[in-house]
Amino acid sequence: MDRPESKIQKAKSSGVVVPHPVTWHRKAAAFLIFSFLRLLNATLRYRWQDQSGLIEEGAHETVIFSIWHNRLALSLLIHRNYVLKRQPARRLAALVSASRDGGLLARVLEHFGVQPVRGSTSRRGPQALLELTRWAEQNYHLAITPDGPRGPCYVVQEGIISLAQLTGRPIVPVSYYLNWKIRPKSWDRFQIPLPLARVEVVFGQPIRVPRDATDSERETLRQQLEQSMREMTRD
């Protein structure tokens, strides 16, 4: 298993991989999605449960938010409605696939004032890991879908553990329950909220990865994060 430091060295030596650019029609689609989410937000009823203790006004420590891929639809609204209200000066950088579909999501993030970082386990992974550590150094919160972009669903990949080890930032698991939604037959059964839905959001207890963690300790923490997120998740 590669150590996080070796992954960064590979990123430096293997050359730059450029993400797919965002075409004009995807930019237009991103603005429509942004507008729809803002309208939808006015109809949703939120209930918050924060077990992390790290999302408070005046908190100095930044975190890595971990949310399942099929919960992406409301992730930006959760950040705007809960995190930004408590920490209005704190910015967010989020990992987004370097694919064409990822370009659409990256544009949506920009409309919400979130910094996209393009990459995944299959494309630009080491480079994206390096870019995320740089945003962490600028006191940004970070966000990752640990089972994305291809799954398996509800299985945490090792990338988020590497990021936590490199940055020293705690991982805060996030999930939510929607009582009214549409679920297409995608690999992750993506959840599309419907107007007037009730949203029960949970921020779990933080998980820290020591900088000197061994491979076996990293795997134990990966399993701990996965178990925690599964226990928080109701479909």
Residue pairs with C-beta under 8 A, 6 or more apart in sequence:
1 158
1 215
1 218
2 10
4 129
4 162
4 163
4 165
4 166
5 166
7 125
7 126
7 129
7 162
8 126
8 129
8 130
8 133
8 166
10 126
11 126
11 127
11 129
11 130
12 130
14 126
16 127
17 98
17 123
17 124
17 127
19 98
19 99
19 102
19 103
19 106
19 118
19 119
19 123
19 124
20 98
20 99
20 100
20 102
20 103
21 103
22 30
22 103
22 104
22 106
22 107
23 103
26 100
26 103
26 104
26 107
27 107
29 104
30 104
30 105
30 107
30 108
30 110
30 111
31 107
31 111
33 104
33 108
34 108
34 111
34 112
37 73
37 76
37 77
37 108
40 77
40 193
40 195
41 77
41 80
41 81
43 195
43 196
43 197
44 74
44 77
44 193
44 195
44 196
44 197
44 198
44 199
45 196
45 197
45 198
45 199
46 81
46 82
46 199
46 201
47 198
47 199
47 200
47 201
48 82
48 201
48 203
49 200
49 201
49 202
49 203
50 82
50 203
51 202
51 203
51 204
51 205
52 63
52 172
52 203
52 204
52 205
52 206
53 206
54 61
54 63
54 170
54 172
54 206
55 63
55 82
55 83
55 86
55 87
55 172
55 203
56 86
56 87
57 86
57 87
59 87
61 169
61 170
62 90
62 136
62 139
62 140
62 141
62 142
62 169
63 141
63 142
63 169
63 170
63 171
63 172
63 206
64 141
64 142
64 143
64 144
64 160
64 163
64 164
64 167
64 169
64 170
64 171
64 172
65 79
65 92
65 141
65 142
65 143
65 144
65 172
65 174
66 143
66 144
66 145
66 146
66 156
66 160
66 171
66 172
66 173
66 174
66 225
66 229
67 75
67 143
67 144
67 145
67 173
67 174
67 175
68 145
68 146
68 147
68 153
68 154
68 175
68 188
68 229
68 233
69 145
69 147
69 148
69 149
69 151
69 153
69 188
69 190
70 153
70 186
70 188
70 189
70 190
70 191
71 174
71 175
71 176
71 191
72 105
72 145
72 148
72 190
73 190
73 191
73 192
73 193
74 176
74 178
74 193
74 199
75 143
75 174
76 108
76 109
76 112
76 114
78 174
78 176
78 201
79 92
79 112
79 114
79 143
80 112
82 201
83 90
83 92
83 141
84 90
90 139
90 140
90 141
91 113
91 114
91 115
91 138
91 139
91 140
91 141
92 114
92 115
92 140
92 141
92 142
92 143
93 114
93 115
93 116
93 117
93 132
93 135
93 136
93 140
93 141
93 142
93 143
94 109
94 114
94 115
94 116
94 117
94 142
94 143
94 144
95 117
95 119
95 120
95 128
95 132
95 142
95 143
95 144
95 145
96 102
96 105
96 106
96 109
96 116
96 117
96 118
96 119
97 105
97 118
97 119
97 120
97 123
97 148
97 149
98 118
98 119
98 120
98 123
98 124
98 128
99 120
99 123
99 149
102 118
102 120
102 149
103 118
105 116
106 116
106 118
109 115
109 116
110 116
114 143
115 135
115 140
117 128
117 131
117 132
117 135
118 124
118 128
119 125
119 127
119 128
119 129
119 131
120 128
120 148
120 149
120 150
121 150
121 157
121 159
122 150
125 159
129 159
129 162
129 163
129 166
132 142
132 163
132 167
133 163
133 166
133 167
135 142
136 142
136 167
136 169
137 167
142 163
142 167
142 169
144 159
144 160
144 163
146 156
146 157
146 159
146 160
146 225
146 226
146 229
147 153
147 154
147 155
147 156
147 157
147 188
148 188
150 187
151 187
151 188
152 187
153 187
153 188
153 189
154 226
154 229
154 230
154 233
155 226
156 222
156 223
156 225
156 226
156 229
158 218
158 222
160 171
160 225
161 209
161 218
161 221
161 222
161 225
162 218
163 169
164 170
164 171
164 207
164 208
164 209
165 209
165 210
165 211
165 213
165 218
166 211
168 211
170 206
170 207
170 208
171 206
171 207
171 208
171 209
171 225
172 203
172 204
172 206
173 203
173 204
173 205
173 207
173 225
173 228
173 229
173 232
174 201
174 202
174 203
174 204
175 201
175 202
175 204
175 229
175 232
175 233
176 199
176 200
176 201
176 202
177 199
177 200
177 233
177 234
178 191
178 193
178 197
178 198
178 199
179 197
179 198
180 193
180 194
180 196
180 197
180 198
181 191
181 192
181 193
181 194
181 197
182 191
182 192
182 194
183 189
183 190
183 191
183 192
184 190
184 192
189 235
193 199
202 232
204 228
204 229
204 232
205 228
207 221
207 224
207 225
207 228
209 218
209 221
210 217
213 221
